[in-house]
Each structure stands twice: as structure tokens, then as C-alpha cells.
Amino acid sequence: MENTSSGDGYPELRINGDSMEKLRDIVSRREDLQDLISKAESNKEKVKAQIYTKVITDYKKRLKAIADEFAPASEEVKKQLEGIQKREQDIRGRLHEVNDDLEEQRFRCDLGEFSKEELAPIEKEMTEVQKELKEQIDVLEATYEECSRCLAEDSVATLSPNVVQVDLPPSPKMDFPTRKQPAPPPPPADAMSDAETTKATPATEVAKPDKIYTAKSTPTPATEVNKPDKISNSRTTQPASLVDTKPQVSAVEKEAASNAIKVFKKDGDPEIYPLRGEKMSIGRSPKSDIVIKLAGVSRTHAHVVRNPDGQYSIIDTSGGGGMTVNGTTQKKANLQRGDKITIASTEMEVVAG
């Protein structure tokens, strides 16, 4: 089934008109019935119980029939959405490449490799391509918004373009030096000592609390009641690992926990987001922890995740949108204070929180 456009241009980025119209009709009838059910429940005291029961049963029966219609119609729309979102990956990937190409050509011109007159036709051509790709993204956004009105929001969210992985041609890279990530410093000696002590504790010692508990829960013979010394000694001989189990926090963990991401906005003052919790999201979605509403940014473009060692890493989840860390394109990178992150044209920096 071919897609047909309900507007101008890019029909392949829109839902088939017949499918969408059918879904709209089903949703409209469902909402009308739900409204009638709500009114009937609010006014049931005005009629006999058997009349209310007859009416409400009829409404719910009709509502179930509509639900049976909705299931295949919504599946058809979601199937088309999957194909549209695969195209979105390619569009956003190409826009990212064009942005990089244009930035590179301008940089070469600034260095004197060629004149501004020679740059002009190249710049014009790339700007036209940028405009066309952004128009396609606008159509995509309109399609998703239309679908979200008819489908449950979670149904649209499960078809996030970040889930679909598309093989894209490699983005052109500028020759930036690769910055090696330093190895994390070793934990303090006292923390290492406690960790080794806990690891070396035999299994039989860990089980001692159960034995002590069992002894207390068993009735004590009358002849052993007056033995406070033995009870006291059993408490003083417990292993140290059973008494002091408080985890040690290394200097690396302390610094990571006090870091934040500083986002430089072109239309306002920088915004600072402290690194907290196990995961933070960066993207165009309003539900993201850090929202970037720019073309070339996916709904969930990246995640900042907490590692087992307490440090944070950033992971590209855009499926083609790309990101750079300290000038180098990365899919995943460990973060430390001073690192600079670029997503689309937005610059960010890891700073003290």
C-alpha cells in the first residue's frame, strides 16, 4: 500500500490518508461513547436501576466493538510509522553530515585555502540541502504529532527512531587529535584494605549471624540461664566484616558525584544540570532530562549513565545523529571534568556542580 499525502510534498513521510482517516473515525466514536458512559454514571440516580443497567451495558458492549476495530487499524498505522522512522534516521544522518561539511568548508576558507568568492557557491548549495532536509524533518514532526492524537502516547514512544538502527555512510571527520581517557586513579589504601578484607572473609564467618540468631530463638535450658560471660564473649568475637560494612567512597566517585553538565544556549544564558542518579537523557523530547530542540537532534539522542566505579559515561543513542567528545566523534566516552560535548550545534561541558 502506497502512502498518500494529506499535505504538500514528501508523501513517503506521512501516514496513508485512508488509514489515518479510519483511525480518526474510530477514535472519535470511542470518545463519544466514553463521554456517554461518564454521563450515565453521573445521572444513574435519576432512573430505575434496571434502566440504568440496560443503558450502561449497551454502551460498554458498543465500546468493546470499537476496541476490536481500533486494534487492527492502529497496528496498520504503527507499521507505517516504522517505515517512516527508518527514513528519519537517514534524513537526520545526512543533515548531520551536511552541517559538518559546511562547517569544514568555512573553516578551510578562514584558513586561506580558498577565497570567500570560491566558498559562496559551495555554501549556497549546502544551505539549500540543509533547508530541504529540515523541511522533511518538519513533515516528520507533523506526522508524529498527528499519530500521537489517535494512538496512546506510549504506543508512539515505543516506535522511537532511536530503536531502529540504520547503517549510514561514515560522517566526514576533521583531523582532530584523539584524546586518550586517563585511567581512573586507584582508590585510597584504607578503601582497598577494607575491600580485600570483605572479599577474603570465609563463607562460614558470613553465616555466623544466622547461628547466633538460631541460638537465641531456641529455648535455653534452666541450667544455662546464668551464663552471661559466654554470651558476652560470643558477641565480642564476631568478625570485623560483620560489624563495619559501610562502603568506602573513593576520591574519583566523590568528584564524579559533584560534576554537572553545562549547556551553552545560543539564545540565552548557559544552563547547568547536576549529574544525579543512574541515568540522564539528552534529546529533543520534552521528557528528556536535558532538552535540545534543534534539527538534527533525535528524541533521545544520548544517555549519560553512572558506571559501577561511580564515574559517568555518555552514550550516543541517536542511531545516526552523532556526537563528539573533545572534537572526536564517539559512540561512548567516559566523562571527566573539563570534557566538551557537541550534539548538533549545541556545545556542552562537564563542570563542577
Secondary structure, DSSP 8 states (H G I E B T S, - for coil): -----SSSS-GGGS--HHHHHHHHHHHHHHHHHHHHHHHHHHTGGGS-HHHHHHHHHHHHHHHHHHHHHHHHHHHHHHHHHHHHHHHHHHHHHHHHHHHHHHHHHHHHHHHTSS-HHHHHHHHHHHHHHHHHHHHHHHHHHHHHHHHHHHS-HHHHHTT-TTTS------------------------HHHHHHHHHHHHS-HHHHTHHHHHHHHHHS---GGGSS-HHHHHHHHHTS-HHHH-------HHHHHHHTEEEEEE-TTS--EEEE--SSEEEEESSTTSSEE---TT--TT-EEEEE-TTS-EEEEE-SSSS--EETTEE-SEEEE-TT-EEEETTEEEEEEE-
